[in-house]
Amino acid sequence: MKKVLVIGDVIEDIIVISNGKRQLNTDNPSSIKATPGGSGANFAVWLASLGVETELIARVSIKDKERLESYFKQVKVTPRLETDQREETGKIVVLVEENNRTFYTDRAANQNLELKELNLAGIHLLYISGYSVLSLGETKTKELIQAAKNQGVQVAVDPGSTSFIESFGKDKFLSAIHGADLIFPNQEEYLLLQEGLSSFPEVVITKGELGAEVERVGKVEAVEVEVVDPTGAGDAFAAKYIAEKLSGSGPLEALEFANDFAALAVTRPGGQPS
């Protein structure tokens, strides 16, 4: 079985699904659910649910390590969790209003990811969440990707967030992830990074209601479903795409499978399979 190593955030999601138009300075009826989350963690759990052997490197509060390790093992993800003595495990409030999401993020312990030791033995693909690029910095990320390439390991990157990329520096971010084989931007991230994406062999763009596309290969239309919560749809999409590629599918076939899979993911609340 092919194995994937994920480097990314672990976040505790508080998902607020609005029942109507937001009104300021008063009560707003909604459904609220606390779920495990974080883009890297979401991707890892989706991938493991598809039968791919998956390991996850992330950083959490020392007081949460045992609980989170137990959780990830239950969902078939092998955790390699760093612990932080001072910071809390990251938290995020996700406000869902129809097909739109607003994130209020505290990355907390995730910001201190160190990655002191990296064992790529037996790994076929390394998946890096863009949020971790912010933690590791340009030089360490470049060294990480080069180490993977030197060992014949494919590298995939999810850019993560336009606002964080802009704060980090667009050119600096592109320099950090240079050499990756696949990149999974959403439409906003693609527009931000577009000028620097020509060097990536496979650019897979998710476009929400407009479907998805593998640049220079083909595109698919969105599947019509009743959207409950789009949180984690991109992670589910990337997981299915990579699972299909690892099993031998070509880009267009993987795109079709991933598009259908992500459509199912948005019909339930939370960023991970329940």
VOLOLO-290436 format. One record per residue (C-alpha): residue in one letter; x, y, z; residue number from 1; chain. Coordinates in pm, 1 decimal, padded with zeros to 6 digits. Each point is the difference from the previous one (the first is absolute). Example, Ala and Ser with C-alpha at 12.3 -4.5 7.8 and 13.67 -1.06 7.14 Angstrom:
// VOLOLO-290436
+------+----------+----------+----------+-------+--------+
: zagu :       c1 :       c2 :       c3 : tilum : padren :
+------+----------+----------+----------+-------+--------+
:    A :  01230.0 : -00450.0 :  00780.0 :     1 :      A :
:    S :  00137.0 :  00344.0 : -00066.0 :     2 :      A :
+------+----------+----------+----------+-------+--------+
This chain:
// VOLOLO-290436
+------+----------+----------+----------+-------+--------+
: zagu :       c1 :       c2 :       c3 : tilum : padren :
+------+----------+----------+----------+-------+--------+
:    M :  00000.0 :  00000.0 :  00000.0 :     1 :      A :
:    K :  00128.8 :  00347.0 : -00090.7 :     2 :      A :
:    K :  00057.0 :  00235.7 :  00291.7 :     3 :      A :
:    V : -00055.2 :  00376.4 :  00028.6 :     4 :      A :
:    L :  00157.3 :  00231.4 :  00256.2 :     5 :      A :
:    V : -00198.0 :  00314.5 :  00079.5 :     6 :      A :
:    I :  00151.0 :  00310.8 :  00158.6 :     7 :      A :
:    G : -00267.0 :  00243.0 :  00114.5 :     8 :      A :
:    D : -00210.1 :  00160.5 :  00269.6 :     9 :      A :
:    V : -00217.1 : -00164.9 :  00261.4 :    10 :      A :
:    I : -00282.4 :  00236.3 :  00093.0 :    11 :      A :
:    E : -00306.9 : -00033.4 :  00217.5 :    12 :      A :
:    D : -00286.5 :  00126.6 : -00219.7 :    13 :      A :
:    I : -00303.2 :  00179.8 :  00135.5 :    14 :      A :
:    I : -00239.7 :  00002.8 : -00294.3 :    15 :      A :
:    V : -00284.3 :  00250.6 :  00004.5 :    16 :      A :
:    I : -00262.5 : -00059.1 : -00270.5 :    17 :      A :
:    S : -00227.6 :  00303.1 : -00027.6 :    18 :      A :
:    N : -00372.7 : -00056.5 : -00039.6 :    19 :      A :
:    G : -00052.8 :  00333.2 : -00170.7 :    20 :      A :
:    K :  00146.9 :  00337.3 : -00085.7 :    21 :      A :
:    R :  00240.9 :  00127.1 :  00265.5 :    22 :      A :
:    Q : -00128.1 :  00278.1 :  00228.2 :    23 :      A :
:    L :  00246.6 :  00205.1 :  00200.6 :    24 :      A :
:    N : -00030.0 :  00065.0 :  00374.9 :    25 :      A :
:    T : -00268.8 : -00263.0 :  00060.0 :    26 :      A :
:    D : -00056.5 : -00375.2 :  00009.6 :    27 :      A :
:    N :  00033.5 : -00193.8 : -00325.7 :    28 :      A :
:    P : -00161.2 : -00347.0 : -00017.0 :    29 :      A :
:    S :  00258.3 : -00258.8 : -00105.4 :    30 :      A :
:    S :  00126.0 : -00352.2 :  00050.8 :    31 :      A :
:    I :  00339.7 : -00027.5 :  00172.0 :    32 :      A :
:    K :  00221.2 : -00304.9 :  00002.1 :    33 :      A :
:    A :  00352.4 : -00061.1 :  00130.0 :    34 :      A :
:    T :  00199.5 : -00240.9 : -00216.8 :    35 :      A :
:    P :  00363.1 : -00100.6 : -00058.4 :    36 :      A :
:    G :  00150.6 :  00203.8 : -00282.7 :    37 :      A :
:    G :  00296.8 :  00171.3 : -00156.2 :    38 :      A :
:    S :  00071.4 : -00023.4 : -00370.7 :    39 :      A :
:    G :  00283.6 : -00250.4 :  00039.3 :    40 :      A :
:    A : -00193.2 : -00212.2 :  00246.4 :    41 :      A :
:    N : -00314.4 :  00011.3 : -00214.0 :    42 :      A :
:    F :  00192.0 : -00116.2 : -00305.1 :    43 :      A :
:    A :  00170.1 : -00279.2 :  00196.2 :    44 :      A :
:    V : -00328.1 : -00134.6 :  00139.0 :    45 :      A :
:    W : -00173.1 :  00011.9 : -00338.5 :    46 :      A :
:    L :  00295.5 : -00177.1 : -00161.5 :    47 :      A :
:    A :  00008.7 : -00271.4 :  00265.5 :    48 :      A :
:    S : -00375.2 : -00050.7 : -00045.4 :    49 :      A :
:    L :  00078.0 : -00090.5 : -00362.6 :    50 :      A :
:    G :  00231.5 : -00279.2 :  00110.2 :    51 :      A :
:    V :  00332.2 :  00181.4 : -00052.7 :    52 :      A :
:    E :  00261.2 : -00051.2 :  00270.9 :    53 :      A :
:    T :  00039.0 :  00349.3 :  00147.4 :    54 :      A :
:    E :  00232.6 :  00162.8 :  00253.1 :    55 :      A :
:    L : -00043.4 :  00351.4 :  00140.5 :    56 :      A :
:    I :  00260.1 :  00237.8 :  00140.3 :    57 :      A :
:    A : -00145.2 :  00294.8 :  00193.0 :    58 :      A :
:    R :  00048.0 :  00192.4 :  00325.0 :    59 :      A :
:    V : -00250.1 :  00008.7 :  00286.1 :    60 :      A :
:    S : -00015.9 :  00100.2 :  00364.6 :    61 :      A :
:    I :  00171.1 : -00252.2 :  00225.3 :    62 :      A :
:    K : -00320.9 : -00040.7 :  00199.3 :    63 :      A :
:    D : -00189.6 : -00111.8 : -00313.4 :    64 :      A :
:    K :  00260.6 : -00238.1 : -00140.8 :    65 :      A :
:    E : -00135.6 : -00323.1 :  00145.3 :    66 :      A :
:    R : -00361.8 :  00080.3 : -00089.7 :    67 :      A :
:    L :  00083.4 :  00101.9 : -00355.8 :    68 :      A :
:    E :  00229.2 : -00297.1 : -00057.0 :    69 :      A :
:    S : -00283.0 : -00227.8 :  00108.2 :    70 :      A :
:    Y : -00241.2 :  00176.2 : -00236.0 :    71 :      A :
:    F :  00228.3 : -00021.9 : -00302.5 :    72 :      A :
:    K :  00070.7 : -00366.7 :  00061.2 :    73 :      A :
:    Q : -00375.6 : -00065.0 :  00011.9 :    74 :      A :
:    V : -00037.7 :  00153.6 : -00346.9 :    75 :      A :
:    K :  00297.0 : -00200.2 : -00136.1 :    76 :      A :
:    V :  00249.1 :  00288.0 : -00012.2 :    77 :      A :
:    T :  00343.6 : -00059.0 :  00152.8 :    78 :      A :
:    P :  00077.0 :  00314.5 :  00205.6 :    79 :      A :
:    R :  00350.6 :  00143.4 :  00039.0 :    80 :      A :
:    L : -00095.0 :  00289.9 :  00224.1 :    81 :      A :
:    E :  00243.7 :  00257.8 :  00131.8 :    82 :      A :
:    T : -00101.6 :  00149.9 :  00334.2 :    83 :      A :
:    D :  00000.9 :  00360.9 :  00113.3 :    84 :      A :
:    Q :  00053.6 :  00077.1 :  00367.4 :    85 :      A :
:    R : -00152.4 :  00350.4 : -00010.2 :    86 :      A :
:    E : -00240.5 :  00037.3 : -00289.7 :    87 :      A :
:    E : -00347.6 : -00146.8 : -00023.3 :    88 :      A :
:    T : -00103.5 : -00226.3 : -00285.5 :    89 :      A :
:    G : -00120.1 :  00217.8 : -00287.7 :    90 :      A :
:    K : -00363.2 :  00106.4 : -00021.1 :    91 :      A :
:    I : -00218.9 :  00145.0 : -00271.8 :    92 :      A :
:    V : -00353.8 :  00131.4 : -00020.0 :    93 :      A :
:    V : -00152.0 : -00069.3 : -00341.4 :    94 :      A :
:    L : -00304.3 :  00211.1 : -00083.7 :    95 :      A :
:    V : -00199.3 : -00166.5 : -00279.2 :    96 :      A :
:    E : -00252.5 :  00216.9 : -00184.4 :    97 :      A :
:    E : -00146.6 : -00183.9 : -00299.7 :    98 :      A :
:    N :  00302.7 : -00091.4 : -00218.2 :    99 :      A :
:    N :  00229.1 :  00253.7 :  00165.8 :   100 :      A :
:    R :  00235.5 : -00053.7 :  00290.6 :   101 :      A :
:    T :  00176.7 :  00247.0 :  00228.1 :   102 :      A :
:    F :  00284.5 : -00124.7 :  00220.4 :   103 :      A :
:    Y :  00110.3 :  00142.8 :  00335.3 :   104 :      A :
:    T :  00329.4 : -00177.3 :  00057.9 :   105 :      A :
:    D :  00239.3 : -00047.9 :  00290.5 :   106 :      A :
:    R :  00275.0 : -00233.9 : -00123.6 :   107 :      A :
:    A :  00159.5 : -00005.6 :  00348.4 :   108 :      A :
:    A :  00233.2 : -00304.2 :  00032.6 :   109 :      A :
:    N : -00001.0 : -00054.0 : -00376.6 :   110 :      A :
:    Q :  00207.8 :  00316.2 : -00042.0 :   111 :      A :
:    N :  00290.3 : -00165.9 :  00183.6 :   112 :      A :
:    L :  00030.4 : -00311.0 : -00219.0 :   113 :      A :
:    E :  00369.5 : -00094.2 :  00000.4 :   114 :      A :
:    L :  00033.5 : -00320.0 : -00205.1 :   115 :      A :
:    K :  00331.7 : -00083.7 :  00163.0 :   116 :      A :
:    E : -00001.8 : -00356.4 : -00131.3 :   117 :      A :
:    L : -00146.0 : -00120.4 : -00328.4 :   118 :      A :
:    N : -00009.8 : -00367.1 : -00096.0 :   119 :      A :
:    L : -00112.5 : -00051.4 : -00358.6 :   120 :      A :
:    A :  00073.6 : -00372.0 : -00011.5 :   121 :      A :
:    G : -00285.1 : -00178.8 : -00175.9 :   122 :      A :
:    I : -00177.7 :  00326.3 : -00090.0 :   123 :      A :
:    H : -00134.1 :  00032.4 : -00356.2 :   124 :      A :
:    L : -00143.6 :  00350.8 :  00025.0 :   125 :      A :
:    L :  00057.4 :  00296.1 :  00232.2 :   126 :      A :
:    Y : -00298.0 :  00233.4 :  00040.5 :   127 :      A :
:    I :  00075.9 :  00345.9 :  00141.4 :   128 :      A :
:    S : -00270.7 :  00235.8 :  00121.1 :   129 :      A :
:    G :  00076.2 :  00361.3 : -00086.1 :   130 :      A :
:    Y : -00058.9 :  00095.3 :  00361.7 :   131 :      A :
:    S :  00305.9 : -00204.8 :  00095.0 :   132 :      A :
:    V :  00210.5 :  00196.3 : -00248.7 :   133 :      A :
:    L : -00073.5 :  00306.2 :  00215.0 :   134 :      A :
:    S :  00127.1 : -00184.8 :  00307.1 :   135 :      A :
:    L :  00309.7 : -00156.2 : -00157.7 :   136 :      A :
:    G :  00102.7 :  00298.1 : -00209.1 :   137 :      A :
:    E :  00135.0 :  00021.5 : -00352.9 :   138 :      A :
:    T :  00340.0 : -00163.9 :  00049.4 :   139 :      A :
:    K : -00116.6 : -00297.4 :  00205.6 :   140 :      A :
:    T : -00290.0 : -00068.6 : -00236.0 :   141 :      A :
:    K :  00234.0 :  00002.6 : -00299.3 :   142 :      A :
:    E :  00235.4 : -00238.5 :  00180.4 :   143 :      A :
:    L : -00293.0 : -00227.1 :  00084.5 :   144 :      A :
:    I : -00117.9 : -00018.6 : -00361.2 :   145 :      A :
:    Q :  00352.4 : -00057.4 : -00126.4 :   146 :      A :
:    A :  00052.9 : -00281.3 :  00250.7 :   147 :      A :
:    A : -00318.4 : -00166.0 : -00121.2 :   148 :      A :
:    K :  00097.7 :  00035.9 : -00364.8 :   149 :      A :
:    N :  00344.6 : -00143.4 :  00072.3 :   150 :      A :
:    Q : -00169.7 : -00314.3 :  00134.6 :   151 :      A :
:    G : -00240.9 : -00032.5 : -00291.8 :   152 :      A :
:    V : -00300.5 :  00117.5 :  00202.7 :   153 :      A :
:    Q : -00269.5 :  00197.5 : -00181.4 :   154 :      A :
:    V : -00103.9 :  00330.1 :  00158.5 :   155 :      A :
:    A : -00346.0 :  00158.0 :  00004.1 :   156 :      A :
:    V : -00086.2 :  00340.6 :  00148.7 :   157 :      A :
:    D : -00328.7 :  00155.7 :  00105.8 :   158 :      A :
:    P :  00055.3 :  00379.2 :  00010.3 :   159 :      A :
:    G : -00242.9 :  00040.0 :  00290.8 :   160 :      A :
:    S : -00104.2 :  00365.3 :  00024.5 :   161 :      A :
:    T :  00034.0 :  00312.0 : -00214.7 :   162 :      A :
:    S :  00020.9 :  00231.1 :  00302.3 :   163 :      A :
:    F :  00280.0 : -00201.8 :  00162.3 :   164 :      A :
:    I :  00187.6 : -00025.0 : -00332.8 :   165 :      A :
:    E : -00024.7 :  00376.1 : -00048.6 :   166 :      A :
:    S :  00134.0 :  00056.7 :  00352.7 :   167 :      A :
:    F :  00283.6 : -00248.3 : -00060.6 :   168 :      A :
:    G :  00073.0 :  00145.6 : -00344.7 :   169 :      A :
:    K : -00126.0 : -00148.9 : -00327.2 :   170 :      A :
:    D :  00342.6 : -00026.4 : -00165.6 :   171 :      A :
:    K :  00154.1 : -00137.5 :  00317.8 :   172 :      A :
:    F : -00274.9 : -00263.1 :  00023.2 :   173 :      A :
:    L :  00048.2 : -00108.3 : -00361.5 :   174 :      A :
:    S :  00374.4 : -00021.1 :  00055.8 :   175 :      A :
:    A : -00054.8 : -00214.2 :  00310.9 :   176 :      A :
:    I : -00213.1 : -00259.7 : -00182.2 :   177 :      A :
:    H :  00201.5 : -00005.7 : -00322.8 :   178 :      A :
:    G :  00059.8 : -00356.6 : -00113.0 :   179 :      A :
:    A : -00336.6 : -00139.1 :  00109.6 :   180 :      A :
:    D : -00167.3 : -00238.0 : -00247.4 :   181 :      A :
:    L : -00362.7 :  00091.2 :  00073.6 :   182 :      A :
:    I : -00168.2 :  00309.1 :  00136.7 :   183 :      A :
:    F : -00366.3 :  00030.9 :  00101.7 :   184 :      A :
:    P : -00104.8 :  00368.4 :  00001.3 :   185 :      A :
:    N : -00360.5 :  00109.1 :  00025.7 :   186 :      A :
:    Q : -00116.2 :  00268.6 : -00241.5 :   187 :      A :
:    E :  00109.7 :  00292.8 :  00220.9 :   188 :      A :
:    E :  00341.0 : -00154.6 :  00068.8 :   189 :      A :
:    Y :  00045.8 : -00075.8 : -00368.9 :   190 :      A :
:    L : -00067.5 :  00361.4 : -00096.1 :   191 :      A :
:    L :  00248.7 :  00118.0 :  00262.1 :   192 :      A :
:    L :  00276.3 : -00244.3 : -00099.2 :   193 :      A :
:    Q : -00078.7 : -00041.7 : -00370.9 :   194 :      A :
:    E :  00308.1 :  00174.6 : -00137.6 :   195 :      A :
:    G :  00229.9 : -00237.0 :  00186.6 :   196 :      A :
:    L : -00175.3 : -00332.2 : -00060.6 :   197 :      A :
:    S :  00138.2 : -00083.7 : -00344.8 :   198 :      A :
:    S :  00291.2 : -00195.9 :  00150.0 :   199 :      A :
:    F : -00228.9 : -00248.0 :  00179.7 :   200 :      A :
:    P : -00066.4 : -00316.0 : -00204.9 :   201 :      A :
:    E : -00355.9 : -00046.3 :  00129.1 :   202 :      A :
:    V : -00222.7 :  00289.0 :  00109.6 :   203 :      A :
:    V : -00341.4 : -00114.5 :  00125.2 :   204 :      A :
:    I : -00244.9 :  00285.8 :  00058.8 :   205 :      A :
:    T : -00319.1 : -00027.2 :  00204.0 :   206 :      A :
:    K : -00262.5 :  00257.8 : -00095.7 :   207 :      A :
:    G : -00297.0 : -00071.7 :  00226.0 :   208 :      A :
:    E : -00322.7 :  00042.6 : -00194.5 :   209 :      A :
:    L :  00200.9 :  00021.9 : -00324.1 :   210 :      A :
:    G :  00145.8 : -00349.0 :  00036.1 :   211 :      A :
:    A :  00369.0 : -00088.8 : -00020.1 :   212 :      A :
:    E :  00284.4 : -00008.0 : -00249.9 :   213 :      A :
:    V :  00339.4 : -00153.0 : -00061.5 :   214 :      A :
:    E :  00183.3 :  00275.4 : -00181.6 :   215 :      A :
:    R :  00094.4 : -00093.0 : -00357.9 :   216 :      A :
:    V : -00190.4 : -00330.5 :  00033.0 :   217 :      A :
:    G : -00373.9 :  00054.0 :  00045.9 :   218 :      A :
:    K : -00283.6 :  00111.7 :  00223.8 :   219 :      A :
:    V : -00321.2 : -00131.9 :  00154.2 :   220 :      A :
:    E : -00324.2 :  00170.4 :  00095.7 :   221 :      A :
:    A : -00113.7 :  00020.9 :  00362.1 :   222 :      A :
:    V : -00236.9 : -00269.2 :  00124.5 :   223 :      A :
:    E : -00330.7 :  00144.9 :  00118.0 :   224 :      A :
:    V : -00065.2 : -00089.9 :  00364.2 :   225 :      A :
:    E : -00160.4 :  00163.1 :  00301.2 :   226 :      A :
:    V :  00294.5 :  00164.9 :  00174.3 :   227 :      A :
:    V : -00001.6 : -00030.9 :  00378.6 :   228 :      A :
:    D :  00360.8 :  00099.0 :  00074.3 :   229 :      A :
:    P :  00281.4 :  00054.2 : -00254.5 :   230 :      A :
:    T :  00266.8 : -00019.9 :  00274.8 :   231 :      A :
:    G :  00261.4 : -00256.0 : -00098.7 :   232 :      A :
:    A : -00134.4 : -00053.6 : -00352.6 :   233 :      A :
:    G :  00335.5 :  00092.7 : -00149.6 :   234 :      A :
:    D :  00176.9 : -00241.9 :  00234.0 :   235 :      A :
:    A : -00241.0 : -00279.4 : -00095.6 :   236 :      A :
:    F :  00052.7 :  00084.0 : -00367.6 :   237 :      A :
:    A :  00380.0 : -00010.2 :  00028.7 :   238 :      A :
:    A : -00012.1 : -00325.7 :  00198.5 :   239 :      A :
:    K : -00210.3 : -00174.3 : -00264.2 :   240 :      A :
:    Y :  00210.2 :  00140.2 : -00283.8 :   241 :      A :
:    I :  00321.2 : -00125.0 :  00156.9 :   242 :      A :
:    A : -00151.3 : -00337.6 :  00092.6 :   243 :      A :
:    E : -00102.6 : -00045.4 : -00363.2 :   244 :      A :
:    K :  00340.2 :  00107.8 : -00131.8 :   245 :      A :
:    L :  00175.2 : -00241.1 :  00236.9 :   246 :      A :
:    S : -00221.5 : -00280.5 : -00128.3 :   247 :      A :
:    G :  00097.2 :  00074.5 : -00360.2 :   248 :      A :
:    S : -00271.3 :  00235.5 : -00128.6 :   249 :      A :
:    G :  00090.0 :  00276.3 : -00242.4 :   250 :      A :
:    P : -00058.6 :  00368.4 :  00082.7 :   251 :      A :
:    L : -00338.8 :  00034.4 : -00170.9 :   252 :      A :
:    E : -00138.9 : -00320.7 :  00148.9 :   253 :      A :
:    A :  00128.9 :  00100.3 :  00345.2 :   254 :      A :
:    L : -00159.1 :  00342.8 : -00046.3 :   255 :      A :
:    E : -00341.5 : -00151.4 : -00072.6 :   256 :      A :
:    F :  00014.8 : -00230.5 :  00302.2 :   257 :      A :
:    A :  00122.9 :  00281.0 :  00227.6 :   258 :      A :
:    N : -00270.5 :  00238.7 : -00117.4 :   259 :      A :
:    D : -00274.9 : -00252.3 :  00079.8 :   260 :      A :
:    F :  00156.2 : -00084.7 :  00335.1 :   261 :      A :
:    A :  00026.3 :  00363.6 :  00110.0 :   262 :      A :
:    A : -00366.2 :  00052.6 : -00093.3 :   263 :      A :
:    L : -00098.4 : -00267.5 :  00251.1 :   264 :      A :
:    A :  00227.0 :  00154.9 :  00265.1 :   265 :      A :
:    V : -00193.4 :  00329.0 :  00000.9 :   266 :      A :
:    T : -00332.2 : -00168.8 :  00078.7 :   267 :      A :
:    R :  00097.8 : -00047.3 :  00365.1 :   268 :      A :
:    P :  00144.7 :  00230.2 :  00269.0 :   269 :      A :
:    G :  00367.5 : -00003.0 :  00091.6 :   270 :      A :
:    G :  00329.4 : -00021.8 : -00182.8 :   271 :      A :
:    Q :  00058.9 : -00372.8 :  00051.7 :   272 :      A :
:    P : -00199.5 : -00316.8 : -00072.8 :   273 :      A :
:    S : -00223.5 : -00091.5 :  00292.6 :   274 :      A :
+------+----------+----------+----------+-------+--------+
